[in-house]
Amino acid sequence: NSKSGFVPQPNLLNIYSPSVRRLIAEKKIDVSKISGTGPGGRVTKGDVLFYLEKSPKVQKPSPPGDLPLKSVSTQEEITRKAMTPIRKRIAARLLESKQNTAMLTTFTTKLT
């Protein structure tokens, strides 16, 4: 391939950092509208955030009172999973620390 002068073009999304790719995907942004300030004109996360700040808001957020209420969770929705060995060790050490130490706070004040 290199002898023929053909150089394969990398996927354009590979030149962006993972955080930039995530923002682009979440906000459905056309990257060609963003001018990059990074090395070589790369679009940085700051560029995307700046673009989002200056772009007009399409939909204004509704007041919190307008949100639909979620139903109260029932026992069926809760699932319990076995703890991993590291979590078991952390829980045991936290309990041991709580049981073997005096939990108090001392305040020193100057009365003069």
CNS distance restraints for C-alpha pairs under 8 A (distance, minus, plus):
assign (resid   1 and name CA) (resid   5 and name CA) 6.77 0.50 0.50
assign (resid   1 and name CA) (resid   6 and name CA) 5.81 0.50 0.50
assign (resid   1 and name CA) (resid   7 and name CA) 7.37 0.50 0.50
assign (resid   2 and name CA) (resid   6 and name CA) 6.03 0.50 0.50
assign (resid   2 and name CA) (resid   7 and name CA) 6.86 0.50 0.50
assign (resid  10 and name CA) (resid  14 and name CA) 7.12 0.50 0.50
assign (resid  11 and name CA) (resid  15 and name CA) 7.72 0.50 0.50
assign (resid  12 and name CA) (resid  16 and name CA) 7.79 0.50 0.50
assign (resid  13 and name CA) (resid  21 and name CA) 6.98 0.50 0.50
assign (resid  15 and name CA) (resid  42 and name CA) 7.63 0.50 0.50
assign (resid  16 and name CA) (resid  20 and name CA) 5.94 0.50 0.50
assign (resid  16 and name CA) (resid  21 and name CA) 6.18 0.50 0.50
assign (resid  16 and name CA) (resid  42 and name CA) 7.34 0.50 0.50
assign (resid  16 and name CA) (resid  43 and name CA) 6.79 0.50 0.50
assign (resid  16 and name CA) (resid  44 and name CA) 7.39 0.50 0.50
assign (resid  17 and name CA) (resid  21 and name CA) 6.29 0.50 0.50
assign (resid  17 and name CA) (resid  44 and name CA) 7.49 0.50 0.50
assign (resid  17 and name CA) (resid  45 and name CA) 7.90 0.50 0.50
assign (resid  18 and name CA) (resid  22 and name CA) 6.11 0.50 0.50
assign (resid  19 and name CA) (resid  23 and name CA) 6.24 0.50 0.50
assign (resid  19 and name CA) (resid  45 and name CA) 6.59 0.50 0.50
assign (resid  20 and name CA) (resid  24 and name CA) 6.09 0.50 0.50
assign (resid  20 and name CA) (resid  43 and name CA) 7.74 0.50 0.50
assign (resid  20 and name CA) (resid  44 and name CA) 6.50 0.50 0.50
assign (resid  20 and name CA) (resid  45 and name CA) 5.12 0.50 0.50
assign (resid  20 and name CA) (resid  48 and name CA) 7.08 0.50 0.50
assign (resid  21 and name CA) (resid  25 and name CA) 6.12 0.50 0.50
assign (resid  22 and name CA) (resid  26 and name CA) 6.02 0.50 0.50
assign (resid  23 and name CA) (resid  27 and name CA) 5.91 0.50 0.50
assign (resid  23 and name CA) (resid  28 and name CA) 7.94 0.50 0.50
assign (resid  23 and name CA) (resid  45 and name CA) 7.99 0.50 0.50
assign (resid  23 and name CA) (resid  48 and name CA) 7.46 0.50 0.50
assign (resid  24 and name CA) (resid  28 and name CA) 5.51 0.50 0.50
assign (resid  24 and name CA) (resid  29 and name CA) 5.09 0.50 0.50
assign (resid  24 and name CA) (resid  30 and name CA) 7.59 0.50 0.50
assign (resid  24 and name CA) (resid  31 and name CA) 7.32 0.50 0.50
assign (resid  24 and name CA) (resid  48 and name CA) 7.76 0.50 0.50
assign (resid  25 and name CA) (resid  29 and name CA) 7.02 0.50 0.50
assign (resid  30 and name CA) (resid  34 and name CA) 7.66 0.50 0.50
assign (resid  34 and name CA) (resid  43 and name CA) 7.18 0.50 0.50
assign (resid  34 and name CA) (resid  47 and name CA) 7.01 0.50 0.50
assign (resid  34 and name CA) (resid  48 and name CA) 7.02 0.50 0.50
assign (resid  34 and name CA) (resid  51 and name CA) 6.65 0.50 0.50
assign (resid  35 and name CA) (resid  41 and name CA) 7.43 0.50 0.50
assign (resid  35 and name CA) (resid  43 and name CA) 6.67 0.50 0.50
assign (resid  35 and name CA) (resid  47 and name CA) 7.24 0.50 0.50
assign (resid  36 and name CA) (resid  41 and name CA) 4.70 0.50 0.50
assign (resid  36 and name CA) (resid  42 and name CA) 4.75 0.50 0.50
assign (resid  36 and name CA) (resid  43 and name CA) 3.89 0.50 0.50
assign (resid  36 and name CA) (resid  44 and name CA) 6.46 0.50 0.50
assign (resid  36 and name CA) (resid  47 and name CA) 6.29 0.50 0.50
assign (resid  37 and name CA) (resid  41 and name CA) 5.33 0.50 0.50
assign (resid  37 and name CA) (resid  42 and name CA) 6.14 0.50 0.50
assign (resid  37 and name CA) (resid  43 and name CA) 6.21 0.50 0.50
assign (resid  37 and name CA) (resid  44 and name CA) 6.86 0.50 0.50
assign (resid  37 and name CA) (resid  47 and name CA) 6.92 0.50 0.50
assign (resid  38 and name CA) (resid  42 and name CA) 4.56 0.50 0.50
assign (resid  38 and name CA) (resid  43 and name CA) 5.94 0.50 0.50
assign (resid  38 and name CA) (resid  44 and name CA) 5.89 0.50 0.50
assign (resid  43 and name CA) (resid  47 and name CA) 6.00 0.50 0.50
assign (resid  43 and name CA) (resid  48 and name CA) 7.23 0.50 0.50
assign (resid  44 and name CA) (resid  48 and name CA) 6.56 0.50 0.50
assign (resid  45 and name CA) (resid  49 and name CA) 6.21 0.50 0.50
assign (resid  46 and name CA) (resid  50 and name CA) 5.99 0.50 0.50
assign (resid  47 and name CA) (resid  51 and name CA) 6.11 0.50 0.50
assign (resid  48 and name CA) (resid  52 and name CA) 6.21 0.50 0.50
assign (resid  49 and name CA) (resid  53 and name CA) 6.23 0.50 0.50
assign (resid  50 and name CA) (resid  54 and name CA) 6.27 0.50 0.50
assign (resid  51 and name CA) (resid  55 and name CA) 5.89 0.50 0.50
assign (resid  62 and name CA) (resid  66 and name CA) 6.50 0.50 0.50
assign (resid  62 and name CA) (resid  67 and name CA) 7.71 0.50 0.50
assign (resid  63 and name CA) (resid  67 and name CA) 7.54 0.50 0.50
assign (resid  73 and name CA) (resid  77 and name CA) 6.42 0.50 0.50
assign (resid  73 and name CA) (resid  78 and name CA) 7.96 0.50 0.50
assign (resid  74 and name CA) (resid  78 and name CA) 7.26 0.50 0.50
assign (resid  83 and name CA) (resid  87 and name CA) 5.91 0.50 0.50
assign (resid  83 and name CA) (resid  88 and name CA) 6.09 0.50 0.50
assign (resid  84 and name CA) (resid  88 and name CA) 6.29 0.50 0.50
assign (resid  85 and name CA) (resid  89 and name CA) 6.23 0.50 0.50
assign (resid  86 and name CA) (resid  90 and name CA) 6.19 0.50 0.50
assign (resid  87 and name CA) (resid  91 and name CA) 6.08 0.50 0.50
assign (resid  88 and name CA) (resid  92 and name CA) 6.12 0.50 0.50
assign (resid  89 and name CA) (resid  93 and name CA) 6.14 0.50 0.50
assign (resid  90 and name CA) (resid  94 and name CA) 6.12 0.50 0.50
assign (resid  91 and name CA) (resid  95 and name CA) 6.17 0.50 0.50
assign (resid  92 and name CA) (resid  96 and name CA) 6.07 0.50 0.50
assign (resid  93 and name CA) (resid  97 and name CA) 6.02 0.50 0.50
assign (resid  94 and name CA) (resid  98 and name CA) 6.18 0.50 0.50
assign (resid  95 and name CA) (resid  99 and name CA) 6.17 0.50 0.50
assign (resid  96 and name CA) (resid 100 and name CA) 6.03 0.50 0.50
assign (resid  97 and name CA) (resid 101 and name CA) 5.97 0.50 0.50
assign (resid  98 and name CA) (resid 102 and name CA) 7.83 0.50 0.50
assign (resid  98 and name CA) (resid 103 and name CA) 7.57 0.50 0.50
